[in-house]
Amino acid sequence: LNATAAYIQSLDAVNFRGGILAKNYASFNAAVTAAIANANTLIVTSNVVLQATSTVPATVHLVFTSNGRVTLQTGTNLRVQGPLTAPPSTRIFIGSGTANGFNNVPEAYPEWWGAARDGATDDTLAFESAMVACANTTTIKLLSGSYIANVVNYSVSNSTIRLSGQGESSVIMLPNTNIFGASLIVVAGTNIIASFDHITFDQQRVIQLSDSNNQGIIFQAKGTTTNASGLIVESCTFRNGCQSDISVASGDSVSNTTTFVQIRGNRFLGGSEGTTSTHDPRAINIMTPCDYIIEGNYFDLLRDRTAYGRAGIVCFDGWGVIANTAPNFTPKGVIVGNYLKRMGRSQTASTLGCIDAYNFGVDLLIDGSVILDCYGRGIQTKAD
């Protein structure tokens, strides 16, 4: 892709493989019509305007140079069904209209919608636009750098969405250390499967604070009796967390639903250690009926042993919902092969351990984990 983009950037005002130059037409719509007639490549080398909703069919290859972009006027939608080639770090969509489809685009980038990735500019809207555009079709790839996010909301029901980074160098972070009541990403809706891998999530919590709302990933999507909602988090790093790094909470009114959670091979490092019984931070927080597997993760949360420390894995499965409203769904939990170090809290009003499972009617397996230097309880279960 990079080689292709470099080649495209070298183009002058000549046709690419006999393609259509969008700038030679009165509007982007007219250029699309010409490209369709010639079953050809459509090249965008400058700013062009989408004046009305249009579809680029599978027979047309849409190509952007480093200066090419489409202004999506208010109320318009650009549906891209064919291949799309563009430099990963260049903005190609501007305006308040939408772009989606991407049936033949395996990867897209938040930068296409304006993400700055500079650790200072708010990239929230760019992420939201990219996620809606790429639902069900395209992986959103994160480049190396720091993306600023302040409650990225995704709620496209009956969809799948995947964000994939470069590992330690692809960071999604809150704007600063003084923000309260914020989260990085919130997934809500019905029948959504969300996947995150090789991304670093940073809430910038490096001191003890009494707030209890800031979180990393919040998954609130509900399943149905026929279709599941699911959260998959693999090979990510969570650092400097506040109330929780990953929170699964579809709501206490969930009835006869199916939700699954897979949290594998992640690292949870540092974070707020709390100050009072009302602020009881934890790395993983599951508070809804679901099947879950938490496997092969590394936790090292405390800098100092404190009665108001940070808990590891906390599972309050449904608060009795299963017994009352979901008799046809008996979830199962698996917590295996995790390494948990320096965590837990012994404060009497809110005692939480390294692994804390208040399960209601749940079959739970805890096996093969290492617990070192915990404060308070190591493993605590209260199963009905």
Summary of the structure (lengths in Angstrom):
residues: 384
radius of gyration: 23.4
end to end distance: 54.1
largest distance: 74.2
contacts: 1426
relative contact order: 0.07
helix: 13%
strand: 40%
